[in-house]
Amino acid sequence: MGIGSISGSSLYTNTQISESSIRRPEGFQGTGKDVFVHDDNAQFVKEQDFAKAGRLFQSCQREAQPQANPEETQQTNIMSAASGVDIESVNMFEGRNGYDKSFLGVELPLPGLGDSIKDKVAMRTDEPGKSELTYTNYSVVMNKERKQCFYAICNIDGNSHQKVKRDGNWTIDGRIPREYQLGNEAYGGNNIDKGHMVRRLDPCWGDDPLRASRDTFSYCNATLQHGGLNQKEWLCLENHVLDSATTGKEKQKLTVITGPIFSENDPKFDNKGRMKEATQIPMKFFKTVVWNDGGKLKSASFVLSQEDIINKDRSLFKDKGVDPGRFSVYQVPQKQLEQMTDLHFGNIGDITEKPMRLTAENDYAPKLS
């Protein structure tokens, strides 16, 4: 079973809420578990004061919610009355199963990283030598230089999938250093969405679909994706993929690999000075869908561009933005995508022979043979 057609009319509008910028104080040398922010750079706060405030906050949370798992508590920008420190939420995501390489019945390992990017991987501090960040039914591997993921890989089980209400707050992943992640300092006060790479609903199956939904609110699962793309063509593609697994007489299992396509020419971005260190906004994103067809893996890959909207939305940089119009959506051969990303997906039975632009006129229908 393959992929059907994408509905070009499935659009979503999300009202963006302006959030305060976040900065770490100069001189802070805390650990991955002690990640805090302060809204007054003129005041120097010692490392031990941050650690003490964090321990106090966690203790208060446990006492206030005895029935809840403290590790699951995600509250951003909470002001501690005792310390006066604005605390950024951190989650260690303990006990997560992560991506299952045998999920489709034919083994599909994590994508390999080529020579140009393998030295840029963010390694975990809690498990030295390991780069895979495991969440409920999906995993992420991070680019420490761009502070965004190389890819996120998710298992979708259409047979046991459940729709759960949106419930979760964005949180830092405490298993890698804070400086390898983009927090709200990159997303507040602009038109950039916290673009889920693993869609919130995709991993919502199994024993705890609500936790799966909440796990997608890790900043490691977000990239700098403009709202104009995230809420339009990107959403159409996401809807199409999830519907392919969960609707119809024959529901199916899918593995979905998603991520930004990094380029040295991507524009630099510091959110008008809100970020202590600038990064770059990726101009393109990919999504590869893999399924089992009679004991053999087959796949289709898509590339979506936000170059036009980023270049025209001068509000991200200095000038007022303008209407960017539509975007480019392509179905591309696996080999071409591997050249663009230096990620290697193995033998996944690519069904695409040559690049094909998907438009509203052909209902974004992907080529299946």
C-alpha positions in Angstrom: 0.0 0.0 0.0 1.3 3.4 -0.9 0.4 7.0 -0.5 -2.8 8.6 -1.8 -3.3 12.3 -2.7 -2.8 15.5 -0.7 -5.7 17.8 -0.2 -4.7 21.3 -1.2 -7.6 22.8 0.7 -6.6 21.6 4.1 -5.4 24.8 5.7 -4.9 25.7 9.3 -4.8 29.0 11.0 -3.0 29.5 14.3 -2.9 32.7 16.2 0.7 33.4 17.3 1.1 34.6 20.9 4.0 37.0 21.5 6.3 35.5 24.1 9.1 37.1 26.1 12.6 36.7 24.8 15.0 34.4 26.7 18.6 34.9 27.4 21.2 33.1 29.5 23.3 35.3 31.8 26.9 35.8 30.9 29.2 33.5 32.9 26.6 30.8 33.5 28.3 27.4 33.5 25.5 25.1 34.6 24.9 21.5 33.7 22.4 20.2 31.2 19.9 19.7 34.1 20.4 23.3 35.4 19.2 25.3 32.5 17.9 28.7 33.5 17.4 32.2 32.1 17.5 35.6 33.5 15.8 38.7 32.2 18.4 41.2 33.4 21.8 40.8 31.9 23.2 43.5 34.0 22.9 41.4 37.1 25.3 38.5 37.4 23.9 35.4 39.0 26.2 32.7 40.2 26.0 29.2 39.0 25.2 27.7 42.4 22.2 30.2 42.7 20.7 28.8 39.5 21.2 25.2 40.7 19.6 26.0 44.1 16.6 27.7 42.4 16.1 24.7 40.1 16.2 22.2 43.0 13.7 24.4 44.9 11.4 24.6 41.9 11.4 20.8 41.4 10.8 20.2 45.1 7.8 22.6 45.1 6.4 20.9 42.0 6.6 17.5 43.6 4.8 18.7 46.7 2.2 20.6 44.8 1.3 17.7 42.5 1.9 14.4 44.4 -0.1 12.4 41.9 1.8 13.6 38.9 5.2 12.4 37.6 7.5 15.4 38.2 9.5 14.5 35.1 6.4 15.1 33.0 5.8 18.6 34.5 6.4 21.2 31.7 5.8 24.8 32.7 7.7 27.5 30.8 8.7 30.9 32.1 7.8 30.3 35.7 8.9 32.9 38.2 10.3 31.5 41.5 9.2 33.8 44.3 12.2 32.8 46.4 14.9 33.4 43.8 13.4 35.9 41.3 14.7 33.7 38.5 12.8 33.0 35.4 13.0 29.3 35.0 13.0 27.5 31.6 11.4 24.1 31.7 13.7 21.1 31.2 12.6 17.5 30.6 14.9 14.4 30.8 12.4 12.2 28.9 13.3 9.2 30.9 12.0 5.7 29.9 11.0 6.6 26.3 11.0 3.8 23.8 12.1 5.9 20.8 12.1 4.8 17.2 11.7 1.1 16.5 13.8 -0.1 13.5 11.8 -3.3 13.2 8.4 -1.6 13.3 7.6 -2.2 9.6 8.5 -5.9 9.8 11.6 -5.2 7.7 14.5 -3.7 9.5 15.0 0.0 8.8 18.0 1.4 10.8 18.4 5.1 11.7 19.6 7.2 8.7 23.4 7.3 8.3 25.3 10.6 8.5 27.8 11.4 5.8 31.3 12.7 6.3 30.3 16.3 5.9 27.9 16.2 8.9 28.9 13.4 11.2 31.2 15.7 13.3 28.3 18.1 13.9 26.2 15.7 15.9 25.1 16.7 19.4 26.1 13.9 21.8 24.1 13.1 24.9 25.6 14.0 28.3 23.5 11.4 30.2 24.7 8.6 27.9 28.1 9.5 26.5 28.7 8.2 23.0 25.0 8.2 22.1 23.4 10.8 19.9 19.8 9.4 19.5 17.3 11.3 21.6 14.4 8.9 22.3 10.8 10.1 22.8 7.5 8.2 22.8 7.4 6.4 19.4 10.0 8.6 17.8 13.7 9.7 17.9 15.7 12.8 17.0 19.4 13.4 16.1 20.5 17.0 16.6 22.9 19.3 14.7 24.9 21.1 17.4 26.0 23.9 15.1 22.6 24.7 13.7 20.8 23.9 17.0 18.1 22.1 15.0 17.7 18.4 14.2 19.3 16.6 11.3 16.2 14.5 11.3 13.3 13.2 13.3 12.1 9.6 12.7 8.7 8.4 13.8 6.7 5.2 13.8 3.0 5.6 13.0 0.6 2.7 13.7 -2.7 3.4 11.9 -4.4 0.5 13.6 -4.0 1.7 17.2 -3.8 5.5 16.5 -5.8 7.8 18.7 -6.6 11.5 18.4 -5.8 13.4 21.6 -6.3 17.0 22.4 -3.4 19.4 22.1 -1.9 19.5 25.6 1.7 20.4 26.2 4.3 23.1 26.7 7.6 23.5 24.9 10.5 22.3 26.9 14.3 22.0 26.7 15.7 18.5 26.4 18.1 18.1 29.4 20.0 15.2 27.8 22.1 17.5 25.5 23.7 20.8 26.4 21.4 23.8 26.3 23.7 25.6 23.8 22.9 22.9 21.2 19.2 23.8 21.2 17.1 26.7 20.2 14.6 27.8 22.8 12.0 30.5 22.8 14.6 33.2 22.3 14.5 32.1 18.6 10.7 32.0 18.2 9.3 34.8 20.3 8.1 38.0 18.6 8.3 36.9 14.9 6.4 35.0 12.2 8.5 31.8 12.8 6.5 28.9 14.1 8.0 26.2 16.3 7.6 23.8 13.4 7.1 20.3 14.6 9.2 17.9 12.6 7.3 14.9 14.1 3.7 16.0 13.9 2.0 16.1 17.2 -0.5 13.5 16.3 1.8 11.1 14.4 3.2 9.2 17.5 -0.2 9.1 19.3 -0.7 5.3 19.5 0.1 2.6 21.9 -0.2 2.6 25.7 0.2 6.3 26.3 -0.9 8.5 23.3 -1.2 11.5 25.5 2.4 11.3 26.6 3.4 10.8 23.0 1.6 14.0 22.1 3.3 15.9 24.9 6.7 14.6 23.9 6.5 16.3 20.5 6.8 19.6 22.3 10.5 19.2 22.8 12.5 22.1 21.3 14.7 19.4 19.7 11.6 18.5 17.6 11.2 22.1 16.4 12.8 23.9 13.6 12.7 27.5 12.2 9.7 27.1 9.9 7.7 30.1 8.8 4.1 30.1 9.8 3.1 30.6 6.2 4.6 27.2 5.3 3.9 25.4 8.5 0.2 26.2 8.4 -0.4 25.6 4.7 1.5 23.2 2.4 3.4 21.6 5.2 0.1 20.9 7.0 -1.4 19.5 3.8 1.5 17.0 3.5 1.3 16.1 7.2 -2.5 15.5 6.8 -1.9 13.3 3.7 0.7 11.2 5.5 -1.4 10.6 8.6 -4.5 9.9 6.6 -2.7 7.3 4.6 -2.0 5.4 7.8 -5.3 5.9 9.7 -8.1 6.0 7.1 -9.7 3.6 4.7 -10.4 -0.1 5.0 -6.8 -1.1 5.3 -5.0 0.9 7.9 -1.2 0.6 7.9 2.1 1.2 9.6 4.4 4.0 8.3 7.8 5.3 9.2 8.3 9.0 8.5 11.7 10.7 8.4 11.5 14.5 8.5 14.0 17.3 8.8 15.5 20.6 7.5 17.8 20.7 4.5 20.8 22.8 5.7 22.8 24.9 3.4 25.8 27.2 4.0 23.9 29.9 2.1 20.9 29.9 4.5 20.3 33.4 5.9 21.7 34.2 9.3 19.2 34.9 12.0 19.4 36.3 15.6 15.7 37.3 16.1 16.6 41.0 16.1 19.2 40.5 18.8 17.2 38.3 21.1 19.6 35.4 20.6 23.0 35.5 22.1 24.4 33.6 19.2 23.0 33.8 15.7 22.0 30.7 13.7 20.7 30.2 10.2 17.1 29.6 8.9 16.8 26.5 6.7 15.2 27.2 3.3 14.0 23.7 2.6 12.5 20.8 4.5 12.1 17.1 3.6 9.7 14.3 4.5 10.4 10.7 3.6 7.6 8.2 4.0 8.4 4.4 4.2 6.0 1.5 4.2 6.0 -2.3 3.8 4.7 -3.5 0.5 4.6 -7.3 0.5 7.7 -7.8 2.6 9.7 -5.1 0.8 10.2 -1.5 1.8 8.9 1.3 -0.4 9.2 5.0 0.0 8.3 8.5 -1.3 10.2 11.7 -0.5 9.1 15.3 -0.5 10.9 18.6 -0.4 9.1 21.8 0.5 10.7 25.3 0.2 10.1 28.4 2.3 12.8 30.4 0.5 10.3 32.9 -1.0 8.5 33.7 2.2 11.7 34.0 4.2 13.2 36.3 1.6 10.1 38.5 1.4 9.2 38.6 5.0 11.6 41.4 6.0 10.0 41.6 9.4 12.3 38.8 10.4 15.2 41.0 9.7 14.5 44.7 9.5 11.7 45.7 7.0 8.0 45.0 7.0 6.9 41.8 5.4 4.8 41.2 2.3 2.5 38.5 1.0 4.8 35.8 -0.3 2.3 33.8 -2.4 2.5 30.0 -2.8 5.4 27.7 -2.2 7.3 25.0 -4.1 6.4 21.4 -3.2 8.4 18.6 -4.9 8.4 14.9 -4.8 12.1 13.9 -5.3 14.1 10.7 -5.8 15.8 9.3 -2.7 19.3 9.7 -4.2 18.7 13.4 -4.9 17.5 13.9 -1.3 20.6 12.1 0.1 22.8 14.5 -2.0 21.0 17.5 -0.5 21.2 16.3 3.1 24.2 13.9 3.2 21.8 11.6 5.1 21.6 8.0 3.9 18.4 6.0 4.2 19.5 2.6 2.9 17.5 0.4 0.7 14.0 1.8 1.0 12.6 1.0 -2.5 12.3 4.5 -3.8 9.2 4.9 -6.1 10.2 8.2 -7.6 12.2 8.3 -10.8 12.6 12.1 -11.3 11.6 15.3 -9.5 8.0 16.2 -9.8 6.4 19.5 -8.8 3.2 19.1 -6.9 0.6 21.9 -7.4 -3.0 22.7 -6.4 -4.0 21.9 -10.0 -3.0 18.2 -9.6 -4.2 18.2 -5.9 -0.7 17.7 -4.8 -1.0 14.1 -5.9 2.3 12.2 -5.5 3.6 9.8 -8.2 3.1 6.2 -7.2 4.6 4.3 -10.0 
